[in-house]
Amino acid sequence: MKALKEFTIPFVGLKLGKHHFEYKIEQAFFEYFEYEEFNNVNVDVNLILDKKSTLLELNFKISGFVNVNCDLTNEPYDQTIKNEFDLVVKFGDEYNDEFDDILIVPHGTYEVNVQQYIYELIVLSVPIKRIHPGVEDGTLDSDILKKLEELSPKLKEEKETEEEIDPRWNTLKKLLTDK
C-alpha cells in the first residue's frame, strides 16, 4: 500500500524540540484503507513531534466522531471518540515495528509516515459493542426494537402456565414426595 504524502513527516530538516501537526480525518481516509465499518468520519488529530538528538517522541491525540451502525437496531448514530497514543521512533540497523509503542527505523531515514498509527488509533477507539444512545435511555423509536420486544420471552406468561397445570398431575407429584 502506497503511503499518503500528507501523513509523511520529514523530520531531518526540523530543529530539536517540539513540532505540532494537525490532521483532519474524513471518510476518504478509511476508503483508502478499504475499511467500510464507518458511515462517516470527522476526527481531528493533533500530533506533537518532540525531536531529540537520538530519537523522536510522537504524541497523538484524537477527538471527534465516527458514524456507525448500532449492533442492536442497525440504526446509524454518531459515536464520539477520544484517545491518545505515544510512539517513540528510534534509529537502528533495520526497520522493526514489532512493538506497539516503539518504531525502529534504519540509520539515514529522513522521514516517518504516521498514517497507519492514526488509522489504528481511530479504529481501536470505537467501542467493541456499539449501542445507539437512544436504546440505552429508551428514546429511540425503531421498528426493530418493537419487533425485538414483541418476540422476547415473557416471564409473566411462564408463571401463569405453571399455575394452570392439570390437577391430576399434582396427585402424581405427591407420590414422588411420599417416599
Secondary structure, 3 states (H helix, E strand, C coil): CCCCHHHEEECCCCCCEEEEEEEEEEHHHHHHCCCCCCCEEEEEEEEEEEECCCEEEEEEEEEEEEEEECCCCCCEEEEEEEEEEEEEEEEECCCECCCCCEEEEECCCCEEECHHHHHHHHHHHCCCCCCCHHHHHCCCCCHHHHHHHHHCCCHHHHHHHHHCCCHHHHHHHHHHHCC
